[in-house]
Amino acid sequence: MDINDLRTLFTVLVVLLFVGIVIWAYSAKRKASFDEAAKLALDDDDEKPHGRGAGQQHN
């Protein structure tokens, strides 16, 4: 086994990992959670931030 065999094996493993991630990302089970995560940035928050207000200074 020489270095080219190791490179080939590594390439095959990386391609299989990539295909696995693509299948996981596009699976129907994950669609609902990905849709919810995509809408998080657009949601309006009606509650005030916790902690110090915008006009308060801390010492």
GIPE-V853971 format. One record per backbone hydrogen bond with DSSP energy under -1.0 kcal/mol. NH is the residue of the N-H (numbers start at 0). CO is the residue of the C=O. Records with the same first field share a line. If there is no record, write none. Layout:
# GIPE-V853971
NH: CO ; CO
This chain:
# GIPE-V853971
5: 1
6: 2
7: 3
8: 4
9: 5
10: 6
11: 7
12: 8
13: 9
14: 10
15: 11
16: 12
17: 13
18: 14
19: 15
20: 16
21: 17
22: 18
23: 19
24: 20
25: 21
33: 29
34: 30
35: 31
36: 32
37: 33
38: 34
